[in-house]
Amino acid sequence: MPHAPERASFVRRENRFVAHVTRAGGDEVRAYVPNTARLREVLRPGAEVVLRPSGTSRRRTQWTLTRVWDGTWVSLEASAAPTLVVDHLGAGGTLPGWPPAVAVRREVTCGAHRFDLELTLPDGERGLVEVKSLSRVHRRAAPLSGTPSARGTAQLSSLARLAAAGERVAVVLVVQRGDVDLLDLTAEADPGWRTAVTAARAAGVHCIAYRCEVDPVTARLGQPLAIRDRPPAELAAVYLDSCIDLELAAGTVTIRAREEGTGPGQLPGALADAATQLHVVTACNPYSAPLPARINADRNRLLAAELDELGYRWVPAHGRAPDGHWREPGFGVLDGDTDALLALARRFEQHAIYGLTGSELTVRWTDPTLPTARAAWDLA
């Protein structure tokens, strides 16, 4: 029996569960693949892989294929993804916008489905979390899985029903590699997964993504990823078409972008004497996916506490559609540091923050690859 992990070369996949690999000595062996996704983009003939001994003589394959080199180490152990999240929570981490969990249970049955995690929050509320593993990346963006899964999409549908009933629920997508900056929901993927994730987000399921730090033996959860749910040009148009309501002592003023000219030369109302710039930031509706009002209020309370801790002055602000069909409460921060506020927006899973000076309105993206959108502005 083998006793230690070793490097090998990928040959071919026999089926979903078994691959053929060539060991350093030249002998070809069969290895268990702990991942049912197709993985054609990463499991290519000749790719360097890592084998771990099975530890038992009762298995038909004496090795498990745990890693593949794809310009970086990629973990293929899909079932390890929930453990990575549990370890993150156990080390004092939180899910973005969630309060710290005081207890975590695994493999919890709710209705017809079993979910990976149940989090007990400080107020006694329960949060259900399903964790999925992803492996593919293109130009530092991870798509959803390209492999159909009736069980996985049914779980998301069940989470959507729970969210619609007011439950706090999330799906955590763990990209088990480090060379990724965002989860791209617009990229080519299995249609069933795309439909299920889109419907779940629309119903109020909190979609969270992480990269991982992976080496040949270990893996741990890394930083949260931005989520792209529409083309950048479309997103910019939505932001620049929106209204910003600022609640000032003398009443509410409304800011609107306009295509030509410049701004009026100073901030509106009493703000002109109090600050030279203003940023608008919120914690609501992560990456534009609606959450229940009470959860958005909890998220904004957490953000307000962070703004206060940083010593920022702020006024209540709301972003809204011109026709009023959506409205998000947030904060108009006076003379705040742009980079610090962008970092907060990333932590609270926002696409962007607004910036306002006397001359222009800007939309600064949390995705650093996107250029700042600029416009003139006026009072509506």
Beta strands, then each sheet from edge to edge (+ up, - down):
strand 1: 6-13
strand 2: 18-23
strand 3: 28-32
strand 4: 48-53
strand 5: 63-69
strand 6: 73-75
strand 7: 103-110
strand 8: 113-120
strand 9: 126-134
strand 10: 141-142
strand 11: 168-175
strand 12: 182-184
strand 13: 206-214
strand 14: 219-224
strand 15: 226-228
strand 16: 243-248
strand 17: 251-258
strand 18: 278-281
strand 19: 313-320
strand 20: 327-334
strand 21: 352-356
strand 22: 361-365
strand 23: 373-379
sheet 1: 6+ 5- 3- 2+ 1- 4+
sheet 2: 7+ 8- 9+ 11+ 13+ 14-
sheet 3: 10+ 12+ 15+
sheet 4: 16+ 17- 23+ 22- 21+ 18- 20+ 19- 16+
end
